[in-house]
Amino acid sequence: MKTILVPIDFSDYSMHGAEAAVILAKKTGAVLHLLNVILKTDYFISGNPMFNTLPATYLLENSGENLKEAALKNLERMSRKSLFKGINVKYSVRTSAVVHTEIIKCSNEINAELVVIGSKGSSGIKNILLGSTAERVVRFSERPVLVIPSKLKSRQIRPIVFASDFHDEAYGIFPYVRMFAKILSADIHLLKINTIDQFNSTRDNIKIMNDFNKYFKTKCKVIIYDAFMKEEGILHYSGDVNAGLIALGTHGKKGLMRFFRPDISGGMVRLSQKPILVVNIKKFKLKNDIR
């Protein structure tokens, strides 16, 4: 892992993400790129033409430059904190009308191998309907995203619960999850949630997961967990074993498609108080492609 992108808005939540990124950077030697995105407004203030005042667009642009300069100074001061001692830290400030789009754009430009973002999850009906910035980054990013919802209680992020159906797509993203586990010296629990609408017999589930272990020559713990909803099962099991991290795959659904083909990653980002690693399935090969 060479480059990690860390979006920063100077809140406590974003610092939780930075702290987690530091742990990974110290273990891998990765460069940390701190990014602050200033929300750009696409409106203007009308003035009285009878008065000789500066144009509103000039005032807004000037204000934006002042904000950018202040943000750069804050990032520069932040990079000198003891938290980042011994780490190669870069930083930048951008302006955009859509924050998550700029984060994803930056991750592609610097070829980040991981985006680490702090999140406060949902708070009220507005966030449930519109989604947090972290949820939108997870949904649209083709690069793996690690969401940190709260301050880490320990520098030991383990064990890792990899929740999946363990069909072809899981074979493509598991090598990344396994690499992540190796960095953290963590065991992996393979978790399959058995729901009423997607039910498989215990015999069939065990075979699917044992075949998965055999394919990768691993001996990961295999768990089949019955629940009414996948999110519920993942959260309950992860709590039972005090997991340090939950790993998921996502199809990165956009628009109306995500309402008709369930993708649990967004719901997990809103609900979980544990770190969530989300890997976009489209970015990685299927089982038949990695033989």
N, C-alpha and C positions, 0 to 999 in steps of 0.2 A: 504494500500500500504506500503510494508515493505522495498523493495529495488529498487532503480532506478539506471540504468546504464547510464553514461554520457561519450561518446567518446570525447576525447580531443586531438587536434593536436596543441594547443597553438595559433591558429588563432583567430581573432575577431569573426569569424562565430561560432567556437566551444564554445566560451565564451557566445555567445547568448543562446546556448543550456543550458549551465551551469546555467545561470541566471534564465531561465524558470524552470529548475529542482529544483533550490533552493526554488522557490515559492511553488512548489508541496511538497517538503520535509518539509517545515515549516508548511504546512497545515495538513500533514499526519504523521509526525514523521519518515518518511522513511530514511534509510541510503542511502547516495549518494556514488556510486562507480565510481570514475574517472578512465578512461582507456585511455592510450596512446598506439597506435600500431605503431611500427617502421617497415617501409617497408623493407622486406628482399629481397636482390637481389640474383638471382640464376646464377650468372656468375662469372668468375674468370679472373684475369688479367694475361696475359702471360708475362713472363720475359725472359731475355737473359740468357740461361744456362751457358754462359761463366763467368757470374758475380756471386759472392757469396752473394745473397740477400735472404731475408726472403721469404718464400712461399706466393703467393698471397692470398691463402685461409686463412692463418694465419692473414694477414693484414686486410682482410675483417671481420673476426670474431672479431679481436681486436677492429676494428672500431665500429662494432655493439655493443660490450660491453660498449665502451665509450659513445655511443649514449644512450644506456639504462640507464647508470648511470646518465647522464645529465638529461634525461627525468624524472627519479625518483626524482632528486633534484628539478626540476621545479614543479612537481606535489606536492611535500612536501611544497614548498613555496606557491604554489597556495592555498593549503588547509588551510593555516593560514590567508588568506585574510579575511577582514571583511565581504565579501559577504557570507562566509560559517560559520559565527559566530553562535553558538548554534545548529549546524547541525553535525551529526555523519558522517564524511567523511572518506572513504577508497580509496586507489588508487593502481594501478598496471601498469606495462609496459610489453608489449609483442612484439615479433617480428613475422612477418608473410609475406609471399609473396602475400597474398590476404587480404587486410585490412578488408573488410566487413565480410569475413568469420570468422575472429578472433573476431570481435565485437559480432557476433551472438553466437559464441562458448562461449565467456565469459558470455553473458547474460544467457545462459542455465546453465552454471556452478554455477553462483551465484544466480540462480533462480530469476532473475530480473522480476518484474511485469510490468516494463515499460523501454523502451530505449528512452532517450531524446538526439537528435542529431541535431547540427546546420548544416545548409546547405547554400551554395551560389547559388544553382540551376545550370542552364545551362549557359555556356558562350562560344559560338562558336560551330562549327559543331562537334568537337571531343567529347564534353560532351553530345551532343544530341545523338550521336551514341553509346557511351560507357556507359553513365549514371554516375551520381555522386555516391559517397560512400553512401550518405543518401538514394538515390533511390534503390540501391542494397540491403541495409539493409532492407528497406521496403518490397522489393520483396521477399526476402528469409527468413526473420525472422518470426517465429511462435508467437513471443511475440509482444504485442502492441508497436508501435513506434510513438513517437511524434517528428515531424520535425519542427525545428524553423529556418525560412529563414532569419530573420532579428532581430535586437534588439527590444525587446518588448517596446512599447511606454507607456504601463500601466501594472500594476500588476494585473489588472482586466481582465481576459481572458474570455470575454463573449460578446454576447450570443454564443452558440455553434450551428452550422448548421450541422445536421446529414443528409447527402445525401445518398439515397438508393432507391431501387425499392420496398422495404417493403414486399418482399416475405419471405419465410421460413428462409433464411440465416440471414436476418436482425434481426429476433427475437433472434437469438443466441448471437449476438454481442451488441445489444442495452443495456443489463444490464451493460456492461462495460462502454459504453458511458454515461449512466445515473449515474453510480458511479463517473465517471470523472466530470460530471456536478455538482454533489453534492459537491465534493471537492472544486470546484471553485465557488460555489453558483451561477451557471449560468443557464439561461433558455435554453431549447433546441427547435430549429426549425426543424421540419421534412420536408425535401426538396426532392421532386421527380421531376426529369427533364424529360419532355415530348419531345422526339425527333421524327423525321420523321420515322426513321427505327424501333423505339420502341415506337409506339404511342398507347396511351390508351385514351378513352374518359374521360372528366372531371368527369362525374358521377362515372365511374369505379375507377378512381384514388382516388376520395374523399372517396369512400367506403373502398378501401384497406387501406388508411391511418387512417380513423376513427376506423376501426377494430383494427389496430395496437395500437392506443391510448387506446382503450377499453381493449385490452388484458393486457396491462401493467398498467391499471388504472391511466393513465397520461392525462394531458390536454395540451400537447405540441401544439404549433402553427403549422398548416398544410399549406404547400405551394406547389403549382403545377406550374412549371415554364417551359415555352416553349423555346426551343433553338435548334439550328442546331446540336450542340455537347454538350455532358454532361459536359465536363470540362468548356466550355464557360458559360453554365447556372449556374453551381455551383459558379464560380468566380464572375459572374455578380450579382447574388443574394446576396452572402456573402459581396460583396462590398456595395450593396444597404443598407443593414441593419448594416453595420460596424461590422460584426461578429468578435469575438475574436479568434475563432477556427473553423476549418472544420473537421468533423469526417467522415471517410470512412471505408468501408470494403474492403478487398483484398483477392483474391484466392491464392496469393503467387505463381503466375505462373512462371515456369522456362523454359528456352530453347525456342524452336520454338512455344510452346503452347501459349505463351503470344501474339504472332503475329496473331493467328487465333481466339482467344477468348479474346475480348477486356477487359482490366483491367485498369481503369482510374487512379488508385492510383499513378503510376509512372509519368504520365503526370501532375498530380496535384502537385506532389513534385517539378517538374521542373518549373511549371508556377506560383504557388501561392506565394504571398508575405505575406500570413497569415499562422499561425501555422496549421499543418495538423496532426491529430491523425489518424493513420491507424491501424486497428485491423484485424488480419488474421482470415478469416471466418473458416478455417479448425480447428482452435484451440478451437472453441466454438460450442455449440450444436445447432441443428436446432430446429425449432418450435415444431415439433412432439416429440422431445426428452426432452423438458423442461416443458411439461404439468404436 
